[in-house]
Amino acid sequence: MAELPEKFGKYHVLGIAGRGNMGVVYTAYDPFADRDVAVKICTEINTEDEKRSRVARKLFFNEAHIAQVLDHPNILKILDAGDEDGEPYIVMEYVEGSMTLQSSCDPSSLLPISKVAAVVCKIAKALDYAHRRGVIHRDVKPTNIMVTLDDDVKIGDFGIAQRVFADTTHVLGLLGSPRYMSPEQIQEENINGQTDIYSLGVVLFELLTGRTPFTSPRLSRLLHQVVNDPAPSVLDIRPDLPDGLDSIVRCALAKDPRERYRSGVEMASDLAAVFGELEHRDDILDEHDRFGAVRKLSFFKDFSDSEVWETLRAGVWESFVSGQTIVSEGNLDFSFYILVNGNVNVSRGGGVVTRFSSGDCFGEMGYVSRTKRTASIQAAKDVSLIRINEAQMEQASESCQLRFHKAFLHTLIDRLTHSSGDELAALGVEGANRPVAPNLARRAIAEPLIQAER
């Protein structure tokens, strides 16, 4: 392990705060101001690759130059810049205990939706401040946004930012992170602050769902999607989200900048309205409480925590009081149900055929065959359950879909193996009253599912 440098200029190095693609950030002490600071150096500047070194130097000094014109509580302050033995450095404010927003984009650790609205509202206002001073960030993404210990945010890394009215040469070209780029940025067209609005829309989408709107291992395919394909609705992935948030995401991700928010203030205003509504919603069970209840169910025993979160957010959490009908005989219903808490009665023609309790599943045949329900299901006690349909699961990751379908298949086979003929008939397996029906039905249903997984 390389030794720590002792000093950069007047700044005494204390340790390493983090490493990035372009360099290292050190924690340091400023004896004149009596405060801790962060010192960033760029390790790419003095590489043997002359072109790469030249670009890195341009980006590095571009950040130092541009950030000095910005003074906003949600933008990371640049305090100083210098050169130590041919190695340039930037001195920034030190935010103790901060983490990037990337840690809140994992499906297993998403923020409460009210906090997402509040965080993105602050970012939108900070970007509006920068835009009104002629600065376009051009690289808004979770790893460039820090979250402080008191849940405040700081936008950093203005390396590829552009000043609209500056006389200096801009850092041009396709620089940045393609998943967060606006269509006009990818096509290298003239841009304005609305390109940052689009990128912030991608960040908002990811904070709400745990994924970006467009993903592809092939760069050419990803760029094509961003430019041409409509973004999916966040409600397709998380039906529990309020319509107001979906409308905001759609507006921010509009392909045509003329249909997008004109400013960060406009977006922040809509977010503030939704945030106010969310603060007064007391009917939402905390997501982590739901996760805890679902995690212990046998259906999810082979799921990773991340896959449980994805399934939980792909489905709809519903509650029913004792005696309330969940599924009505004769109705079209293509959903699969996982019973989290409570008991339900399955009845056909007015008579109870069987009962299900916490951890049981029902609705397999409707999910597979998309036919009318052959039985009614009523809550025998107060019930909480997850309702999932095929369209919702298609929005989950491939690994989550595969895990779900395997668990679903095992549940279905178990149902066909252990249920009586009357129970199978009530649950929609035609001809189940014949002795061989369970085996025939098992083969008829299981084989297509197995082929689909392959």
HELIX and SHEET records of a PDB file:
HELIX    1   1 GLU A   50  ALA A   67  1                                  18    
HELIX    2   2 LEU A  101  SER A  104  5                                   4    
HELIX    3   3 ILE A  113  ARG A  132  1                                  20    
HELIX    4   4 PRO A  142  ASN A  144  5                                   3    
HELIX    5   5 PRO A  178  TYR A  180  5                                   3    
HELIX    6   6 PRO A  183  ILE A  186  1                                   4    
HELIX    7   7 GLN A  194  THR A  209  1                                  16    
HELIX    8   8 LEU A  219  ASN A  228  1                                  10    
HELIX    9   9 VAL A  234  ILE A  237  1                                   4    
HELIX   10  10 ASP A  243  ALA A  252  1                                  10    
HELIX   11  11 PRO A  257  GLU A  259  5                                   3    
HELIX   12  12 GLY A  264  GLU A  279  1                                  16    
HELIX   13  13 GLU A  287  ARG A  295  1                                   9    
HELIX   14  14 SER A  298  PHE A  300  5                                   3    
HELIX   15  15 ASP A  305  ALA A  314  1                                  10    
HELIX   16  16 GLU A  364  SER A  369  1                                   6    
HELIX   17  17 GLU A  390  MET A  393  1                                   4    
HELIX   18  18 GLU A  398  HIS A  418  1                                  21    
HELIX   19  19 GLY A  421  ALA A  426  1                                   6    
HELIX   20  20 ALA A  437  GLU A  453  1                                  17    
SHEET    1   A 6 LYS A   7  PHE A   8  0                                        
SHEET    2   A 6 TYR A  11  ARG A  19 -1                                        
SHEET    3   A 6 GLY A  23  ASP A  30 -1                                        
SHEET    4   A 6 ARG A  35  CYS A  42 -1                                        
SHEET    5   A 6 GLU A  87  GLU A  93 -1                                        
SHEET    6   A 6 ILE A  78  GLU A  84 -1                                        
SHEET    1   B 3 MET A  99  THR A 100  0                                        
SHEET    2   B 3 ILE A 145  VAL A 147 -1                                        
SHEET    3   B 3 VAL A 153  ILE A 155 -1                                        
SHEET    1   C 2 VAL A 135  ILE A 136  0                                        
SHEET    2   C 2 GLN A 162  ARG A 163 -1                                        
SHEET    1   D 4 VAL A 316  PHE A 320  0                                        
SHEET    2   D 4 VAL A 383  ILE A 388 -1                                        
SHEET    3   D 4 PHE A 336  ASN A 341 -1                                        
SHEET    4   D 4 CYS A 361  PHE A 362 -1                                        
SHEET    1   E 4 THR A 325  VAL A 327  0                                        
SHEET    2   E 4 SER A 376  ALA A 379 -1                                        
SHEET    3   E 4 VAL A 344  ARG A 348 -1                                        
SHEET    4   E 4 GLY A 351  PHE A 356 -1                                        
END                                                                             
